[in-house]
């Protein structure tokens, strides 16, 4: 019985083997707890100032361009400089933006425009930081522990996502925006101190300086790999059609359940947590493309059900199922990226990943906010969920290699495994010209 239980519990090998992984795990939890306070307070403050779903959804439009531009540049930067420095500086910048939110909230009459300016600034800094963070995992965790590390990172996110939104909802509802933003400031200050303790992560030898040519090289590599392309496309479609978080305040109003707002934000994390707590099997799975597809389709179906039902408890249950689907898809994506991408391109490919991971939700906020203003929150949610399922089906048919991906037979995954084990030369990371197949470009 104990052996069966151990087989499904999370694999703690990365936690035991890497000091930097432990440090990043704790730092990420602290950062998330602070960020989620602002994440909930900011749209609620815009709602209070305007009363408009479109104004809340417009926050996604404001964030879109900075996220795209700085996400791509951040990917090239992560391949060219010490990734630790990028993380420390951007984390400090995010803390300063939290100070701006706090000062604005302290005004007798808080202004609307600083909220959009800060949202754009957060998107820019997150775009710069995310590729450095995402490309760091494969440098600090052994290759055979990457799937386990992804599951542990998921647990970290869920630990914050379950308690954070519920706590933030209570803080904002009963204490106001000022305590929420003050908590964000304190958390980012603590996070910067922890990030400074990370070991240096210098770029590979002869790394190219950030440039449009370098960004284009990463894009060509991604385009030449149908499996990678499929992970990006599926996630982008799922988030665009079925990411309604920004209109949760209006959904709570329609259900006459204002008390449920914090629970709506945390319900997805509960579902994700339940999946992650039984994620031991992920370390033994080789067909990670199937995880991506089934997880994204499950996310869409659950969101459609959440928008269709009028019972608030069923809505929360469906949001929990959606979170489990999203986590399943996320584990598959993360493992494929870390198993197949060469180290010299990890930053640039992580920059492209930012577009699917973050741009999708931003566009999804705009779509959900605009449609909710026209049809109401519930139709905006259930139609988006059905559109998500249809899009995943079309992409699966168009990119069959994603479904057939197997880490035991995929050439890129086997090459990265051999390099990690020291049984094959890492020509790319040694600074020599990569071969045509591995670079995905003509020389």
N, C-alpha and C positions, 0 to 999 in steps of 0.2 A: 504494500500500500504506500509506504513512504517513498519507494522508488518511483512509483507511478506519479505521485504528487510532485516529486523533484523534477520529473521529466517535463512537466508543463509550467513550472515556476520559472521566472526570468533567470537567465544565465548571468551570474555576477562576475564572470572572468574578467571583463574589461575594468571593472571597479577595483579588482584586486591587483591587476597587472600595471595600471597606469596612474601615476600621481596626477598628471595633468588632466586626465579624464575625470578623476574625482573632483578636482578643483573646478573644472568647467561645469560639471554636473550641479554642484552647489551654487556656483555663480549664476548659472542659468535659471535656477529655481528662484533665487533672490530677485533677479531682473524681471522674471515673469510676474512675480507677486506685485512688484511695483508697477510694471507696465499695465497690468490688467486693471488697476485702479483708474489710470488715465483712460484706458480703452473704453471703460463703461462711463466714466464721468464726462468725457468729451462729447460723445453723441447726445447724452442726456442734457448737457449744457446747451448744445445747439438746439435741441428740441425745445428747451425752456425759453430760449431767446427768440425762436422763430415759429415754433409749432408746425413746422413743415417737414413731411417725410422727404421731399425732394432736397431740402437744405441739408438734411442729415446725410442722404445718399451722395450729395455733391462732395462730401469729404473724400470719397473714393476717387472722384475725378481730379481733385486737387492733388492727391497723392500719386496719381498715375505716372505723370511725366517724370518727376524726380526719381521715382522708383525705377523706371525703365533706364533712364540715362545713367544714374549713379550705380544701379545694379550691374550693368554691363561694365562700366568703368571699374567698379569694385572688384569684379572678377579678374580683370587684367592686373589690377593693383595687387591682389592677393598672390598672384603668381610671380610678382616682381620684387616684393619687399617682405620684411618680417611680418608675418600674419599677426603675431602678438601685438605689435605696435598699432596695426590697423584696428584691432579689437579694443585696445585700451583707449585710443583717441576718440573713436566713434562712440564708445560707451560714455565717455566724459561729455561729449557733445549732446547725447540724448539726455543726460542729467541736467545740462544747462537749459534745454528746451522745457524740461519739467519745471524748472524754476520759473520760466516765463508763464507757464500755465498757472502756477501758484500765485504769482504776482497779479496776473489779470483777474483771478478769482477773488483776490483780496480787495479789488476796487469796489466802491459803492455801487457802480453800474458796470459790470464786466462787459467788455467789447466782444463783438462777434469776429471781426477780421483776424485778431491774433490767433484764434482757434484754428482757422484755415492755414495761416502761415506756419504755425507749429506743426500741424498735420503734414504739410509739405516738407518741412525740415526733418521730421521724424522719418518720413519715407526716404528722403535722400540719404540720411545717415544709416538707416537700416539697409538700404541698397548697397552702401559701401561696406558695411560690416558683415552682412550675411554670407557672401562668398568666402570671406576669410574664416568664419566660423565653420561653415559646412565643409570646406576643403581641409580643415584641420584634423578632422576625425581620423582619416586614414594615415596621418602622420604620427598619431599618438596611441593608436590601438592596433594590435596585430591583425593581419589580414583575416585570419580565421575567426576573429572575434567581432567583425564588423556588424553582422546581423544582431548579435547580442548587444552591442553598444547602441545600435539604433533603437532596440527595444527599451533599454535602460533610459535613453534620452527621452523616449516617449513617456515613460513613467514619471520622469522629472516634470515634463510639461503638464501631464495630467494632475500631478500633485498640486501644482499651482492653479491649473485651470478649474479644478473642482472647488477648492476652498476660496480661491481668489475672487471669481465673479460673485459668488454668494456673499462674501465678506464685503466686496466693493459695493454691491447693491445695497447692503444694509448701511454702510458708511455714508454713501451718497444720499440715501433716502432719509436718514435720521440725523446726520451730522453736516451734510452739504459737501460741496466740491473741494473746499479748502483742505480738510483733513485728507481727502483722497489724493490730491496733488502733492501734499506734504509727504505722504507715505511714499509716493513715487520718487520724490527727490532723495529721501533717505536711502531707499533701496538702490538707486543708481550710484550713490556715493559709496555704499558698501561694495557694490559690484566692481567699481573701478579699482578699489583696493585689492580685491581678489584677482582681477585680471592682471594686475601688475606682477603677481607671483607666478604667472605661467612661465614655462621655459621658453626661450627664444625659438622661433620657427622660421629660420632663414629660407629664402627661395632656393631652388635647385641651382646648381652651378650653371653659369652663363645664361641665366634667365633674362628674357627680353624685357625691355622697359615697356610700361603700359602704352599701348598705341591702338589706333583703329585697325591696323593690320593684324595685331595680335588678337583683338576681339573677333575679327573676321575669321582668323584661323580656328578659334574655338567654335564659332558658329558652323564652319564647314565640317569640322569633326563631328559635331552633334548631328548635322544634316546627313552625314554619311553613315550614321549608325541608326538603323530603324528602331532598335530597342530603346535607345535613349530618346529618340524623337517621340516614340510612343508614350514614354513616361511623362514627358513634358506636355504633350497634347492632351492626354487623358486628364491630367490634373488641372490644366487650364480650363478645359471644358466643364469639368465638375464644379470648379469654383465659380466660373462665370454664371452658370445657370442655377446653381443651388447653394449659394452662400448668402443667406438672408439675415445674418446677425445684426446688421445695421437697422433693420426694421423691427427687431424684437420689442422695443418699447411700444410700437403701434400694435403689434400682435397682442401684447399683454392688455392693451386698452380694449381691443376688439373682443377679447375673451373675458373682459371684466375681471381681470386677475392681476392687478398691478403688483401684488406681492410675489408673483412668480417670475419677475424679470431676471433677478439674479440666478434663479434656478434654470431659466432658459439658457443663459450664457454658460452655465456650468454643466448642463445635462450631457452635452456632447463629450465633455471630458470624462464623465462617469462611464459612459460606454467605452471610450478609449481605454480607460484604466482597466476595466474588466477584461478587455482583450489583451492588454499588455501583461496583466498579472498571470495570464495563461499563455504567455508567448514563448515558453521554452522550446516549443516545437519549431519556431521560426529558425532557430540555429541549425536545424536539421533539414530544412526545406531548401530545395534547389530551384524550384519553378517560381521564381519571384515575380515574373510577369503576370502570372495568374492572380497573385495577390493584388497587384495594381488594378487589374480589370474588375475582378469581383468586388474589391473594396469600393471602387468608385461607383459601380452600378448600385451597390447596396446603399451607399451614401445618398444617391439620387432617389431611390425608392423610399427610403425612410423620410427624406425631406418632403416628398410628395404626400406621404401619409400625414406628416406633421401639419402641413397646410390644409389638408382636407378635413381633419377631425376638428370638432369644436370643444372637445373635452380637454381641459388644460392638463390633466394628468396623462392622458394619452399623447398629447403634444410633447410633454416632457419625455415620455417613454420613447417616442419616435426620434426625438433629438438625440437620445442616448444611443439608439441603434445607428443613427447617422454617424455619430462619433466613432463607434466601433468600426464602421465601414471605412471611414476616412483614415483611421489608424492602420487598418489592414493595408490599404493602398499605400500609405506613407512608409510603412516598413518595407514594402516591396520596392518602392522607388529609391529609398535611401540605400538599400543594400545593392541594388543594381548599379547605382552611381559609384559607390565606393569600390565595388568589385571590378568595374570595367574601365574607369577613366584613368589615364596615365597621370602621374603626379604633376608633371610640368603643365598640364592643362586643367588641373582640378579647380583652380580659382576661376578661370574663365568659364568653365562649364557650370560651376556653381553660380556664376553671374547670370547665365542663361536660366538656370534653375530658379533663380529669384523671380524671373518673369512669370514662370508657371505657378510658383508657390505663392507669390505675393500680388502680381498684377491681376491674376484671376480673381482673388477676393476683392480687389479694388474695383474692377469692372463689375463684379457681382453686386457690390454695394450700390453702384450707380443703377444697374438694371433693376435690382429689387426696390430701391427707393423710388425710381421713376414709375415702375409698374404699380407699386403700392399706392402712390398718389392718384393713380387712375382707377384701379380695380379694388383697392383695399389690400391689407397685408396677407390675408390667407390665400387668395387667388395668386398673388405674386409668388408665394412660396410653393404651392403645389404644382403650378404650371412649370416653374423652374426645375423642380425635381424630376418631372417627367421628361423635360427637355434634356436634362443631364443623362438620364438612362439612354435616351435615343442617341445622343452624341457619343457616348461610350461605345454603344453597339456599332455605330458607323466607323469609329476610329479603330476598333478591334478588327473589323473586316478589312480596313485599308492597310493596317500594319500587323499582319499575322505573326511576324517575328517576335513581337512583344509577348504574345501568348505562348509561343513555343520556347521562350528563353529558358535555358538550363545552365546553371553555373558550372556544371561538370563538363559541358561540351562547348559552351560559347568561347570563341577564340580570345576575345579581349579579357574575359574573366580568367581564363587559364593563364594567359600571359601575365596578368597582374599577380596572380597567386604564385607563379614561378618566381617573379621578381621579388615578391615579399619573402619567399623562402630562400632567396639567394641562389636559386638554381638556374636563373636566366639573367643575362645582362640587361639592365635598364638603360637602353640606349637613349631614350628620350630624356631621362632625368640626368644623364651624364653630360648633357649639353650638346651631343652630336646630332646631326640631322636625322630626324625620325624617318622610318621607311614610309613609303606611300600608303600602305594599307593602314598603318597605325595612326598616321596623321590625318588621313582622310582628304589629302590635298595632293595635287600634282606638283612635282618638284622639277 
